Amino acid sequence: MTDQLVAERNWAGNYSYLAPRIVHPESVAELQSLVADAQRVRALGSRHSFNSIADSAGTLTVLDRLEPDIRIDAANMTVTVSGGTRYGTLAAELQRQGFALHNLASLPHISIAGAVATATHGSGDANANLAAAVAGLRMVTADGNLLTARRGDEDFAGMVVGLGALGIVTELTLDIQPSFDVAQNVFENLSWERVLDDFDNVTSSAYSVSLFTDWSGETIGQAWLKRRSSDSVPDVFFGGTPATEARHPLPGVSGSNCTQQLGVPGPWSDRLAHFRMEFTPSQGEELQSEYLVPREHAVEALRTMRRLSDVVTPLLLVGEIRTVAADDLWLSANYGRDGIGLHFTWRQDQPAVEAILPLIESELAPFATRPHWGKLFNADAAAIAPLYPRFADFIALANRLDPSGKFRNDFLDRTVFGS
């Protein structure tokens, strides 16, 4: 087991981990011993969270030395994989064997356990977030023992989006399906009013639809349509015209590190994410926030954000609007409801960004808006708890599995436990 002092930042460089120690166990047995002996410990994934959710006052453990151990069960249409494996690695192996996941997030570089624990998502009216594919999990609990749970077990729906508060997930079993081809088309300069007047038809026009905007002006900069390759593509899309070369979501940045566009069909594994696995997704010089709004309030929320353009746009690199289907996972931002995600990729000016987050959250509060757990937000446990019907059940589960608070940290104390 490799042991070192922590001198690391997250992917964006805006957060420096405060834990005094980081370890890379080379087996689950080593991890069990580490957890059993620790007073404070948490898992650190691909470092793509923008807040302190992954930090610890004690030890950080990274599962990158554990083999991916990808095991496909074709009879039950599942795959079991180490929690530290990255989605791009899993996607490539599934595609090689003729299988697929239902969706991918924007980045294939993120770890599976970390994405699941924070309810990270892709896009699509009929596509629930990545955690909804979890059919089973195994984690090391506070006493160092292994806990195995499967869909249908008591409290399983509370364990999946666990925020790292319940244990360290070493293995996940995910639903899979037969491989499929996707073609991706980008349209530019859509009419805001046409989109708002017919929002349901906009987002149902493809398997996955992303709208990129800075919230100003009368047009939406880009629409990315990821469609099953057998589906037709329009010549014009709500006033937007087809891009004639590969685009990047950020204005003025080359689209060369983005997934294949221009309607060229190819495997789901090379199209559902926005960025290619073999390229660094961006410079990392950015901050991110995201808020999930119930689908029935989508148009009102979009109009609200447009009214905030004078405040938001100067700090924004780009915003993204996506749709996510409902699930039954207790701390998922789409628990019990279909929703839209309002994503903000900010300039790296954290004091200025944090200064406007209370305003955004206040303006979106009438829509029962839930923040993404792994991104920057202002709300604390008092504001968040009423948004989740099973919030108290999750706290009870955490206290039962981790009575001494071994996996707790300042982030969880502020946003979940309220202390």
C-alpha positions in Angstrom: 0.0 0.0 0.0 1.5 3.3 -1.1 1.4 6.1 1.5 2.1 9.7 1.0 1.4 13.2 2.4 -1.4 15.0 0.7 -0.2 17.9 -1.5 -2.9 17.7 -4.1 -5.6 19.8 -5.6 -8.8 18.8 -7.3 -9.1 18.7 -11.1 -10.1 22.4 -11.4 -7.4 23.5 -9.0 -9.8 25.5 -6.8 -9.6 23.2 -3.8 -6.6 21.9 -1.9 -7.2 18.7 0.1 -6.6 19.2 3.8 -6.2 15.5 4.7 -2.7 14.9 6.1 -2.4 11.5 4.5 -3.3 9.8 1.2 -3.0 6.0 0.5 -3.4 3.8 -2.5 -4.3 0.3 -1.3 -3.5 -2.5 -3.7 -6.2 -4.9 -2.5 -9.6 -4.8 -0.8 -8.1 -6.5 2.2 -5.6 -3.6 2.6 -8.5 -1.2 2.4 -10.5 -3.1 5.0 -7.6 -2.9 7.4 -7.0 0.7 6.8 -10.6 1.6 7.4 -10.9 -0.5 10.5 -7.9 1.3 12.1 -8.7 4.9 11.0 -10.4 7.5 13.0 -11.4 9.6 10.0 -11.2 8.3 6.4 -12.8 8.9 3.0 -12.4 7.8 -0.6 -11.0 10.2 -3.2 -12.0 9.5 -6.8 -11.1 11.3 -10.0 -11.0 14.7 -8.2 -13.7 16.2 -10.3 -15.8 17.6 -7.4 -15.5 21.3 -7.0 -16.1 21.4 -3.3 -14.8 19.6 -0.2 -17.1 16.6 -0.4 -14.2 14.1 -0.9 -11.9 15.5 1.8 -11.2 14.2 5.3 -9.6 15.3 8.5 -7.8 12.0 8.5 -6.9 9.7 5.6 -7.9 9.8 1.9 -7.8 6.5 0.1 -7.6 6.2 -3.7 -8.7 3.0 -5.4 -6.7 3.5 -8.6 -4.4 0.5 -7.7 -7.3 -1.9 -7.7 -7.8 -3.8 -11.0 -11.0 -2.8 -12.9 -12.0 -6.5 -12.8 -14.8 -6.0 -15.4 -17.1 -9.0 -15.2 -20.0 -9.2 -17.6 -23.1 -11.3 -16.7 -24.8 -11.6 -20.1 -27.6 -13.8 -18.7 -28.7 -11.1 -16.2 -27.5 -8.2 -18.4 -25.2 -6.7 -15.7 -21.6 -5.8 -15.4 -19.6 -5.8 -12.1 -16.6 -3.5 -11.9 -14.2 -1.9 -9.3 -15.5 1.4 -7.9 -12.3 3.3 -8.9 -12.6 2.4 -12.6 -13.3 5.3 -14.9 -16.4 5.3 -17.1 -14.3 5.5 -20.3 -12.4 2.3 -19.4 -15.6 0.4 -18.7 -17.4 1.8 -21.8 -14.6 0.6 -24.1 -14.7 -2.9 -22.7 -18.4 -3.1 -22.8 -18.4 -2.0 -26.4 -15.7 -4.5 -27.3 -18.0 -7.3 -26.0 -21.2 -5.9 -27.6 -22.8 -4.2 -24.6 -23.7 -0.7 -23.5 -24.6 1.5 -20.5 -27.8 3.5 -20.8 -25.9 6.8 -20.6 -22.6 8.6 -19.9 -21.8 11.9 -18.2 -20.1 14.7 -20.1 -16.7 13.4 -19.1 -15.8 9.7 -19.5 -12.7 10.4 -17.2 -14.7 10.3 -13.9 -14.6 7.3 -11.5 -17.7 5.2 -11.4 -18.1 5.1 -7.6 -17.6 8.9 -7.3 -20.1 9.7 -10.0 -22.7 7.3 -8.5 -22.2 8.6 -5.0 -23.1 12.2 -6.1 -25.9 11.3 -8.6 -24.0 12.6 -11.6 -26.0 12.3 -14.8 -26.0 12.4 -18.5 -29.0 13.6 -20.5 -32.2 12.5 -22.0 -35.9 12.7 -21.3 -36.1 8.9 -20.7 -32.6 8.5 -19.1 -32.2 8.5 -15.4 -28.9 9.5 -13.9 -25.9 7.1 -13.8 -26.6 5.9 -10.3 -30.0 4.5 -11.4 -28.1 1.8 -13.3 -26.7 0.4 -10.0 -28.1 -3.1 -9.4 -25.7 -4.0 -6.6 -22.8 -2.7 -4.6 -20.1 -3.8 -2.1 -18.5 -1.4 0.4 -16.2 -1.4 3.3 -18.1 -0.1 6.3 -16.7 1.6 9.4 -15.7 -1.6 11.2 -13.7 -2.8 8.2 -16.2 -5.4 7.1 -17.6 -5.8 3.6 -21.3 -5.1 3.1 -23.0 -6.4 0.0 -26.4 -5.1 -1.1 -28.6 -5.5 -4.1 -31.5 -3.7 -5.7 -34.6 -4.6 -3.7 -32.8 -5.0 -0.4 -33.9 -2.9 2.5 -32.2 0.5 2.4 -30.5 -0.2 -0.9 -32.1 2.9 -2.5 -30.4 4.9 0.3 -27.0 3.4 -0.1 -26.4 4.1 -3.8 -26.2 7.9 -3.7 -24.3 7.7 -0.4 -22.1 10.9 -0.6 -19.3 8.7 0.9 -21.1 8.9 4.2 -21.8 5.2 4.5 -18.6 3.5 3.6 -16.0 3.1 0.8 -17.6 1.4 -2.3 -15.2 -1.1 -3.7 -17.4 -2.7 -6.4 -20.6 -1.9 -8.3 -22.9 -4.0 -10.4 -24.6 -2.0 -13.2 -27.4 -2.7 -15.6 -26.3 -3.1 -19.2 -28.0 -3.4 -22.6 -27.0 -4.4 -26.1 -24.6 -2.0 -27.8 -26.1 0.7 -30.1 -24.9 3.3 -32.4 -25.3 7.1 -31.9 -24.9 10.0 -34.3 -24.3 13.5 -32.9 -25.4 16.7 -34.6 -24.8 20.3 -33.4 -27.1 23.1 -34.3 -26.2 26.8 -33.7 -28.2 29.9 -32.7 -31.6 28.6 -31.7 -34.4 31.0 -31.0 -34.9 31.3 -27.2 -38.6 32.0 -27.6 -39.2 29.0 -30.0 -37.4 26.8 -27.5 -39.4 28.1 -24.5 -42.7 27.8 -26.5 -42.1 24.2 -27.3 -39.6 22.9 -24.7 -40.9 19.4 -24.5 -40.5 18.8 -28.3 -37.0 20.3 -28.1 -35.8 17.9 -25.5 -37.6 14.8 -26.9 -36.0 15.3 -30.3 -33.2 12.9 -29.7 -31.9 10.3 -27.3 -30.0 13.1 -25.5 -30.3 16.8 -26.0 -27.9 19.5 -24.5 -28.4 23.2 -24.9 -25.4 25.5 -24.4 -26.0 29.1 -23.6 -24.6 32.1 -21.7 -28.2 33.1 -20.9 -27.9 36.5 -22.7 -29.4 37.6 -26.0 -32.2 36.1 -28.0 -30.5 32.9 -29.2 -29.1 29.8 -27.6 -25.6 29.2 -28.7 -25.6 25.4 -29.4 -27.9 22.4 -29.3 -26.1 19.0 -29.2 -28.4 16.2 -30.4 -27.3 12.6 -29.7 -29.6 10.3 -31.5 -29.9 6.6 -32.2 -28.3 6.5 -35.7 -31.5 5.1 -37.2 -33.4 8.3 -36.2 -33.7 11.1 -38.7 -32.2 14.6 -38.1 -33.9 17.8 -39.0 -32.5 20.4 -41.4 -33.2 23.2 -39.0 -33.8 22.9 -35.3 -36.0 25.5 -33.6 -34.4 28.3 -35.6 -30.9 26.8 -35.3 -28.8 25.8 -38.3 -26.4 22.8 -38.5 -22.7 23.3 -37.5 -20.4 22.7 -40.4 -17.4 21.7 -38.3 -16.8 20.1 -34.9 -17.8 22.4 -32.0 -16.7 22.8 -28.4 -19.2 24.0 -25.8 -16.9 26.9 -25.0 -16.9 29.6 -27.6 -13.6 29.9 -29.4 -12.2 26.6 -28.3 -11.4 23.9 -30.8 -13.8 20.9 -31.0 -11.0 18.5 -31.6 -11.2 17.0 -28.1 -15.0 16.6 -28.3 -16.7 13.4 -29.4 -17.5 12.9 -33.1 -20.1 15.2 -34.5 -21.5 16.1 -37.9 -23.9 13.2 -37.9 -21.3 10.5 -38.3 -22.7 7.3 -36.6 -20.6 5.3 -34.3 -20.6 3.4 -31.0 -22.5 4.8 -28.0 -19.1 4.7 -26.1 -17.7 7.3 -28.4 -20.7 9.6 -28.6 -22.8 9.8 -25.4 -20.1 11.7 -23.5 -19.2 15.3 -24.7 -15.4 14.7 -24.6 -13.1 12.0 -25.8 -11.4 9.7 -23.3 -8.0 10.1 -25.0 -8.0 13.9 -24.6 -7.8 16.1 -21.5 -11.4 17.5 -21.4 -10.5 21.1 -20.9 -7.8 23.2 -19.2 -9.5 22.7 -15.9 -9.4 26.4 -15.3 -13.1 26.6 -14.4 -15.6 26.2 -11.6 -18.9 24.4 -11.8 -22.4 24.6 -10.2 -25.6 22.8 -11.1 -29.2 22.9 -10.0 -31.9 20.3 -10.7 -35.4 21.6 -11.2 -38.6 19.6 -11.5 -39.7 19.2 -15.1 -43.0 20.9 -14.6 -41.1 24.1 -13.7 -38.6 23.9 -16.5 -39.8 26.9 -18.6 -40.3 29.1 -15.6 -36.8 28.3 -14.3 -35.3 29.1 -17.7 -37.1 32.4 -17.9 -35.8 33.1 -14.4 -32.2 32.5 -15.4 -32.6 34.7 -18.4 -33.7 37.5 -16.1 -30.5 37.0 -14.1 -28.3 37.3 -17.1 -26.8 40.6 -16.1 -25.4 39.0 -12.9 -24.6 35.5 -14.3 -23.2 36.0 -17.8 -20.1 38.1 -16.9 -18.9 35.2 -14.7 -19.9 32.4 -17.0 -17.8 30.4 -19.6 -21.0 28.5 -20.7 -24.2 27.1 -19.3 -25.8 23.8 -20.2 -29.4 22.7 -20.0 -30.2 19.0 -19.9 -33.1 16.7 -18.9 -32.9 13.7 -16.5 -35.6 11.1 -15.8 -36.8 10.3 -12.3 -35.4 7.6 -10.0 -36.0 6.2 -6.5 -32.6 6.9 -4.9 -33.0 8.8 -1.7 -30.4 11.5 -2.2 -30.6 11.7 -5.9 -31.4 15.2 -7.2 -34.1 13.5 -9.3 -35.6 11.4 -6.6 -39.3 11.0 -7.4 -39.4 13.5 -10.2 -38.3 14.1 -13.8 -36.1 17.2 -14.0 -33.9 19.5 -15.9 -30.3 20.3 -15.0 -29.1 23.9 -15.1 -25.4 23.6 -15.3 -22.9 26.5 -14.9 -19.3 26.4 -16.0 -17.8 29.5 -14.4 -14.7 31.5 -14.8 -12.2 30.7 -12.1 -13.1 33.5 -9.8 -14.4 31.7 -6.7 -15.1 34.7 -4.5 -17.2 36.3 -7.2 -19.0 33.0 -8.0 -19.8 32.2 -4.4 -21.1 35.8 -4.0 -23.9 35.2 -6.6 -24.8 31.6 -5.7 -27.2 32.8 -2.8 -29.1 34.9 -5.3 -29.4 32.1 -7.9 -30.6 29.7 -5.2 -33.1 32.2 -3.9 -34.5 32.9 -7.3 -34.8 29.1 -8.1 -36.1 28.2 -4.6 -39.8 28.4 -5.5 -39.2 25.5 -7.9 -37.9 23.1 -5.1 -34.5 23.2 -6.7 -31.8 20.7 -5.6 -28.1 21.4 -6.0 -25.7 18.9 -7.4 -23.7 17.4 -4.5 -20.3 17.6 -6.2 -20.4 21.2 -7.4 -20.4 24.7 -5.8 -23.5 25.7 -4.0 -24.5 27.8 -0.9 -27.3 25.8 0.7 -26.9 24.1 4.0 -28.7 21.1 5.6 -31.6 23.3 6.9 -32.3 24.3 3.3 -31.6 21.0 1.7 -33.4 18.6 4.0 -37.0 19.7 3.1 -36.3 19.0 -0.6 -35.7 15.2 0.0 -38.6 13.1 1.4 -36.1 10.4 2.6 -33.6 12.8 4.1 -34.2 11.8 7.7 -34.0 8.1 6.6 -30.6 8.7 5.1 -29.3 10.3 8.2 -30.6 7.3 10.3 -28.9 4.9 7.9 -25.6 6.8 8.1 -25.7 6.8 11.9 -26.4 3.1 11.9 -23.6 2.2 9.5 -21.1 4.7 10.8 -22.0 5.5 14.5 -18.7 7.2 15.3 -18.8 9.4 12.2 -15.6 7.9 10.7 -16.7 8.9 7.1 -18.1 12.4 8.0 -16.3 15.6 7.1 -17.0 19.3 7.2 -19.0 19.2 3.9 -21.4 16.5 5.3 -21.7 18.3 8.6 -22.8 21.5 6.8 -25.0 20.0 4.1 -26.5 16.8 5.6 -26.0 16.4 9.3 -26.5 20.1 10.1 -23.8 20.3 12.7 
